[in-house]
Every structure is written in structure tokens, then in C-alpha cells.
Amino acid sequence: MTEHHGVHDGQRTTVTRKEADEIMELLARRFAEGASGMVTLFAHDVLTTSVFLQRDLPAIRANPNVTAIKIVDPVTHEERVLQRGEF
């Protein structure tokens, strides 16, 4: 395995961790801004310090076109639907 710019994951890349984080930030923001209706999210054992709770969920919450969020646990297959005002 080769390490490039601080990224060591078995993949050959010239993308730094900072650049990868910036790309993910942009994609998450575009997803949240473009979402409408019921949004389905897959999450399991989410930590309070997670990117999901700190960045993604607030962005989805800020979008008035999102009417509900369905959260699916991919491990337990439990589903929960939150209507606007509950998230």
C-alpha cells in the first residue's frame, strides 16, 4: 500500500484528507439543499459528535422543502419517521 498526501487506505489517490472532507461537505450540502418531501437516511448508533448530527441533519432541517425524515437502521432494520417539527 502506498501513502499519498497523508491518506493511507489502500487506495492510490492524490486527494488529501482535507480535500476529501471538502468534497464530502459540498456533496452533503447539495443533497440537503436539493432534497424535498420525505428524506430517507440510513444510520446506526449515531454518536453525538458525528458529522451526521453536527452538519448533515442541521442542513436538512434548514431546508423547508423537506417535509419528513425516515431514519432506517441498516443493522436492525428499524424505521422511524419524523414529521417537520419533530426534527
N, CA, C and O atoms as a DFTB+ gen file, in Angstrom:
348 C
 N C O
     1  1       0.844      -1.176       0.000
     2  2       0.000       0.000       0.000
     3  2       0.888       1.238       0.000
     4  3       1.937       1.282       0.643
     5  1       0.446       2.209      -0.720
     6  2       1.192       3.441      -0.839
     7  2       0.429       4.560      -0.155
     8  3      -0.792       4.661      -0.274
     9  1       1.154       5.386       0.551
    10  2       0.535       6.518       1.216
    11  2       0.756       7.753       0.367
    12  3       1.886       8.058      -0.013
    13  1      -0.324       8.466       0.068
    14  2      -0.266       9.690      -0.718
    15  2      -0.870      10.827       0.084
    16  3      -2.022      10.732       0.508
    17  1      -0.147      11.862       0.295
    18  2      -0.664      13.074       0.943
    19  2      -1.372      12.774       2.258
    20  3      -2.368      13.426       2.572
    21  1      -0.904      11.836       3.014
    22  2      -1.484      11.567       4.317
    23  2      -2.655      10.613       4.302
    24  3      -3.157      10.251       5.367
    25  1      -3.109      10.194       3.138
    26  2      -4.219       9.253       3.063
    27  2      -3.643       7.861       2.912
    28  3      -2.881       7.595       1.983
    29  1      -4.004       6.973       3.824
    30  2      -3.484       5.617       3.777
    31  2      -4.653       4.653       3.950
    32  3      -5.001       4.259       5.063
    33  1      -5.244       4.287       2.822
    34  2      -6.402       3.403       2.894
    35  2      -6.340       2.284       1.869
    36  3      -7.352       1.646       1.578
    37  1      -5.173       2.048       1.329
    38  2      -5.033       1.003       0.333
    39  2      -5.382       1.480      -1.065
    40  3      -5.175       0.753      -2.037
    41  1      -5.905       2.682      -1.177
    42  2      -6.249       3.255      -2.471
    43  2      -5.155       4.218      -2.899
    44  3      -4.571       4.919      -2.073
    45  1      -4.893       4.244      -4.155
    46  2      -3.939       5.230      -4.669
    47  2      -4.712       6.487      -5.022
    48  3      -5.627       6.459      -5.845
    49  1      -4.339       7.572      -4.400
    50  2      -5.054       8.821      -4.618
    51  2      -4.101       9.990      -4.418
    52  3      -3.113       9.895      -3.691
    53  1      -4.417      11.064      -5.066
    54  2      -3.667      12.294      -4.853
    55  2      -4.517      13.290      -4.063
    56  3      -4.117      14.439      -3.875
    57  1      -5.677      12.852      -3.607
    58  2      -6.576      13.698      -2.830
    59  2      -6.153      13.661      -1.366
    60  3      -5.997      12.590      -0.779
    61  1      -5.973      14.830      -0.795
    62  2      -5.620      14.892       0.623
    63  2      -6.866      14.669       1.475
    64  3      -7.983      14.750       0.964
    65  1      -6.691      14.395       2.744
    66  2      -7.818      14.223       3.665
    67  2      -8.641      15.503       3.706
    68  3      -9.871      15.444       3.723
    69  1      -7.985      16.654       3.723
    70  2      -8.695      17.940       3.746
    71  2      -9.532      18.114       2.485
    72  3     -10.681      18.548       2.563
    73  1      -8.975      17.786       1.334
    74  2      -9.718      17.889       0.080
    75  2     -10.908      16.931       0.069
    76  3     -11.994      17.295      -0.383
    77  1     -10.710      15.719       0.562
    78  2     -11.795      14.742       0.623
    79  2     -12.909      15.244       1.532
    80  3     -14.088      15.106       1.204
    81  1     -12.543      15.826       2.671
    82  2     -13.539      16.385       3.587
    83  2     -14.310      17.525       2.928
    84  3     -15.523      17.638       3.104
    85  1     -13.614      18.365       2.174
    86  2     -14.266      19.481       1.480
    87  2     -15.234      18.973       0.418
    88  3     -16.315      19.536       0.247
    89  1     -14.858      17.923      -0.291
    90  2     -15.731      17.326      -1.301
    91  2     -16.991      16.771      -0.637
    92  3     -18.102      16.996      -1.118
    93  1     -16.815      16.047       0.466
    94  2     -17.965      15.482       1.172
    95  2     -18.867      16.579       1.726
    96  3     -20.090      16.444       1.714
    97  1     -18.272      17.657       2.208
    98  2     -19.052      18.799       2.711
    99  2     -19.916      19.373       1.591
   100  3     -21.102      19.636       1.791
   101  1     -19.325      19.565       0.420
   102  2     -20.052      20.107      -0.724
   103  2     -21.188      19.178      -1.149
   104  3     -22.306      19.634      -1.391
   105  1     -20.908      17.888      -1.240
   106  2     -21.933      16.928      -1.642
   107  2     -23.077      16.870      -0.631
   108  3     -24.247      16.826      -1.013
   109  1     -22.741      16.869       0.647
   110  2     -23.772      16.829       1.689
   111  2     -24.640      18.079       1.640
   112  3     -25.859      17.998       1.789
   113  1     -24.020      19.228       1.432
   114  2     -24.773      20.482       1.359
   115  2     -25.707      20.475       0.144
   116  3     -26.866      20.877       0.244
   117  1     -25.191      20.012      -1.008
   118  2     -26.033      19.948      -2.207
   119  2     -27.197      18.984      -2.015
   120  3     -28.317      19.266      -2.442
   121  1     -26.936      17.849      -1.373
   122  2     -28.002      16.892      -1.086
   123  2     -29.073      17.553      -0.232
   124  3     -30.260      17.482      -0.548
   125  1     -28.653      18.192       0.843
   126  2     -29.605      18.807       1.777
   127  2     -30.395      19.924       1.107
   128  3     -31.603      20.040       1.311
   129  1     -29.727      20.736       0.317
   130  2     -30.396      21.857      -0.347
   131  2     -31.357      21.384      -1.435
   132  3     -32.371      22.037      -1.683
   133  1     -31.058      20.266      -2.084
   134  2     -31.884      19.784      -3.181
   135  2     -32.976      18.821      -2.766
   136  3     -33.805      18.431      -3.589
   137  1     -32.987      18.436      -1.511
   138  2     -33.960      17.450      -1.043
   139  2     -35.342      18.071      -0.910
   140  3     -35.484      19.269      -0.662
   141  1     -36.362      17.227      -1.081
   142  2     -37.736      17.677      -0.853
   143  2     -38.586      16.468      -0.499
   144  3     -38.230      15.328      -0.797
   145  1     -39.709      16.739       0.139
   146  2     -40.589      15.656       0.551
   147  2     -39.981      14.884       1.709
   148  3     -39.351      15.460       2.596
   149  1     -40.179      13.563       1.687
   150  2     -39.611      12.719       2.733
   151  2     -38.198      12.318       2.329
   152  3     -37.971      11.824       1.224
   153  1     -37.253      12.537       3.237
   154  2     -35.862      12.166       3.022
   155  2     -35.589      10.900       3.828
   156  3     -35.925      10.828       5.010
   157  1     -34.984       9.911       3.193
   158  2     -34.631       8.678       3.894
   159  2     -33.149       8.694       4.218
   160  3     -32.310       8.898       3.340
   161  1     -32.837       8.477       5.483
   162  2     -31.462       8.437       5.960
   163  2     -31.202       7.075       6.583
   164  3     -32.067       6.515       7.255
   165  1     -30.026       6.554       6.359
   166  2     -29.620       5.288       6.952
   167  2     -28.575       5.577       8.021
   168  3     -27.532       6.167       7.737
   169  1     -28.858       5.161       9.244
   170  2     -27.958       5.456      10.356
   171  2     -28.060       4.375      11.417
   172  3     -29.135       3.830      11.668
   173  1     -26.928       4.073      12.034
   174  2     -26.870       3.079      13.107
   175  2     -25.936       3.587      14.196
   176  3     -24.801       3.968      13.910
   177  1     -26.401       3.597      15.435
   178  2     -25.592       4.019      16.575
   179  2     -24.851       5.326      16.306
   180  3     -23.621       5.373      16.352
   181  1     -25.597       6.366      16.031
   182  2     -25.011       7.669      15.697
   183  2     -24.470       8.325      16.957
   184  3     -25.175       8.444      17.959
   185  1     -23.225       8.745      16.899
   186  2     -22.591       9.444      18.021
   187  2     -22.994      10.912      18.005
   188  3     -23.213      11.483      16.937
   189  1     -23.093      11.519      19.169
   190  2     -23.480      12.930      19.236
   191  2     -22.454      13.837      18.568
   192  3     -22.780      14.959      18.179
   193  1     -21.236      13.372      18.432
   194  2     -20.191      14.165      17.780
   195  2     -20.070      13.855      16.294
   196  3     -19.149      14.336      15.634
   197  1     -20.985      13.059      15.765
   198  2     -20.888      12.628      14.367
   199  2     -21.108      13.783      13.396
   200  3     -21.765      14.773      13.719
   201  1     -20.554      13.635      12.219
   202  2     -20.769      14.599      11.137
   203  2     -22.256      14.655      10.802
   204  3     -22.789      15.720      10.491
   205  1     -22.912      13.516      10.866
   206  2     -24.347      13.468      10.576
   207  2     -25.127      14.418      11.479
   208  3     -25.924      15.217      10.989
   209  1     -24.912      14.342      12.776
   210  2     -25.665      15.195      13.707
   211  2     -25.161      16.633      13.726
   212  3     -25.943      17.560      13.934
   213  1     -23.890      16.824      13.516
   214  2     -23.311      18.161      13.596
   215  2     -23.475      18.974      12.312
   216  3     -23.541      20.202      12.361
   217  1     -23.541      18.292      11.153
   218  2     -23.572      19.015       9.885
   219  2     -24.762      18.625       9.018
   220  3     -25.513      19.491       8.568
   221  1     -24.940      17.325       8.780
   222  2     -25.939      16.890       7.808
   223  2     -27.372      17.125       8.258
   224  3     -28.165      17.697       7.511
   225  1     -27.714      16.700       9.451
   226  2     -29.079      16.876       9.939
   227  2     -29.471      18.352      10.045
   228  3     -30.580      18.699       9.639
   229  1     -28.619      19.233      10.569
   230  2     -28.991      20.653      10.584
   231  2     -29.222      21.222       9.181
   232  3     -30.094      22.070       8.994
   233  1     -28.451      20.764       8.204
   234  2     -28.638      21.242       6.829
   235  2     -29.977      20.773       6.269
   236  3     -30.674      21.535       5.600
   237  1     -30.333      19.534       6.538
   238  2     -31.631      19.021       6.089
   239  2     -32.759      19.744       6.820
   240  3     -33.774      20.088       6.215
   241  1     -32.583      19.970       8.106
   242  2     -33.580      20.675       8.915
   243  2     -33.818      22.096       8.387
   244  3     -34.940      22.600       8.437
   245  1     -32.772      22.728       7.889
   246  2     -32.880      24.100       7.394
   247  2     -33.609      24.195       6.059
   248  3     -34.009      25.286       5.654
   249  1     -33.786      23.080       5.375
   250  2     -34.451      23.074       4.077
   251  2     -35.965      22.963       4.289
   252  3     -36.445      21.916       4.723
   253  1     -36.720      24.020       3.992
   254  2     -38.169      23.989       4.220
   255  2     -38.915      23.029       3.297
   256  3     -40.080      22.717       3.546
   257  1     -38.265      22.558       2.241
   258  2     -38.904      21.632       1.312
   259  2     -38.913      20.191       1.817
   260  3     -39.596      19.337       1.251
   261  1     -38.154      19.918       2.885
   262  2     -38.153      18.580       3.478
   263  2     -39.320      18.519       4.452
   264  3     -39.377      19.274       5.422
   265  1     -40.251      17.609       4.179
   266  2     -41.468      17.509       4.995
   267  2     -41.370      16.445       6.074
   268  3     -42.074      16.511       7.082
   269  1     -40.489      15.452       5.865
   270  2     -40.343      14.372       6.832
   271  2     -38.996      13.697       6.622
   272  3     -38.402      13.776       5.546
   273  1     -38.534      13.039       7.661
   274  2     -37.298      12.262       7.584
   275  2     -37.621      10.841       8.035
   276  3     -38.171      10.623       9.115
   277  1     -37.269       9.883       7.186
   278  2     -37.384       8.476       7.574
   279  2     -35.982       7.992       7.886
   280  3     -35.102       8.024       7.025
   281  1     -35.770       7.544       9.116
   282  2     -34.463       7.051       9.538
   283  2     -34.546       5.534       9.598
   284  3     -35.372       4.964      10.311
   285  1     -33.670       4.895       8.833
   286  2     -33.630       3.436       8.762
   287  2     -32.317       2.966       9.360
   288  3     -31.246       3.429       8.966
   289  1     -32.399       2.050      10.308
   290  2     -31.198       1.446      10.876
   291  2     -30.838       0.247       9.998
   292  3     -31.583      -0.732       9.958
   293  1     -29.704       0.310       9.293
   294  2     -29.355      -0.772       8.377
   295  2     -28.994      -2.079       9.072
   296  3     -28.926      -3.126       8.428
   297  1     -28.763      -2.027      10.377
   298  2     -28.416      -3.238      11.122
   299  2     -29.677      -3.912      11.678
   300  3     -29.870      -5.116      11.508
   301  1     -30.521      -3.133      12.335
   302  2     -31.718      -3.697      12.964
   303  2     -32.948      -3.639      12.051
   304  3     -33.949      -4.307      12.306
   305  1     -32.863      -2.838      10.991
   306  2     -33.948      -2.625      10.036
   307  2     -35.133      -1.872      10.656
   308  3     -36.216      -1.829      10.074
   309  1     -34.923      -1.280      11.833
   310  2     -35.964      -0.453      12.437
   311  2     -36.086       0.833      11.631
   312  3     -35.097       1.359      11.120
   313  1     -37.304       1.325      11.528
   314  2     -37.573       2.563      10.819
   315  2     -38.340       3.517      11.727
   316  3     -39.172       3.107      12.535
   317  1     -38.037       4.787      11.570
   318  2     -38.750       5.811      12.329
   319  2     -38.984       6.994      11.397
   320  3     -38.061       7.428      10.708
   321  1     -40.172       7.505      11.369
   322  2     -40.487       8.661      10.528
   323  2     -40.746       9.857      11.432
   324  3     -41.565       9.804      12.349
   325  1     -40.032      10.926      11.150
   326  2     -40.197      12.190      11.875
   327  2     -40.796      13.221      10.917
   328  3     -40.255      13.455       9.836
   329  1     -41.894      13.826      11.307
   330  2     -42.517      14.868      10.508
   331  2     -41.864      16.215      10.833
   332  3     -41.256      16.380      11.891
   333  1     -41.996      17.165       9.923
   334  2     -41.454      18.505      10.165
   335  2     -41.977      18.982      11.515
   336  3     -43.161      18.833      11.820
   337  1     -41.108      19.542      12.302
   338  2     -41.447      19.945      13.667
   339  2     -40.939      18.943      14.691
   340  3     -40.766      19.270      15.865
   341  1     -40.702      17.712      14.229
   342  2     -40.149      16.691      15.113
   343  2     -38.642      16.535      14.906
   344  3     -37.977      15.835      15.669
   345  1     -38.114      17.183      13.885
   346  2     -36.664      17.097      13.638
   347  2     -36.044      18.449      13.531
   348  3     -34.835      18.559      13.325
